[in-house]
């Protein structure tokens, strides 16, 4: 602990220096206003111990206390005053004083100084942490609103289909505070590029915060620059997005990348064409048999976007049977972790947990199924929240 002492009694000052000085502390004792002025600077000390009558009378002490508040904002002061001087404390407190100690004639107060200084430092650090948490929350809220501005709303699904989707940010627990809602690089999009064609995608940029959000916004802008017919060839579409992202400085900085699952659905022939760039495979839920399977296999998954240019991607296709659902998701769902100390500690929710959750929703409608997926994974964390943001698109083809 770095302690600056401003004292009015040379003999007591020596005792304070001896008592406070040890290998863990850095102590500087000032007996004059000139010495105090030299040492009174920002980021130099953790706490100031000041005699109310430093260097000679109470009026001097008030002057130099104000000076300290201006020169060392955020550094706490412990004011030492005699019993007869306590009437002067209120004006110090009006200027920000929070800690004081009473000086007795025998000097026994010296043995209470260390504990009081330590309490002042801990309280100041707690206050600073609270302010930083508030700033972090405000910043994350701003980034999150930016991210949410590109999430599509109000899509009317093609005949014979129903669609629902949801994005939920990660949460960071702060001791003694409300959770900070984080922003990250999750993204989903769904639109009709041309008649009888439905485009669905879920992406996930590496990292969290502003950079991840800007990476996703850059990809969103590039995707929406394409014309209708170019969305059909999923491998070519993903390869071109990759090529453009490799030239994007936002994505490239710090080794960033984006995973993407993209599918173009022929809503007349009910066929799903898809390409995965390092992203979790979609799932199909057969509502008749209640069987849930992955669409494709890991061998059909290509590299994430933005790592290398000139990457070739595979395109695969699968029919969408009547009365079935397609789930496209980011790994925020499957990577949900239980709390420490639980019997499942360290085991992620996983794809099997996700399949089980889908199967339990066989008799629920699409919206209730989506809500159940988020609720189940949240409960799995013991209420601590998923550590990664989560995007889900859920599509259903009706009977017939």
Order of alpha helices (4+ residues) and beta strands (2+ residues): beta-alpha-beta-alpha-beta-alpha-beta-alpha-beta-alpha-beta-beta-beta-beta-beta-alpha-alpha-alpha-beta-beta-beta-beta-beta-beta-beta-alpha-alpha-beta
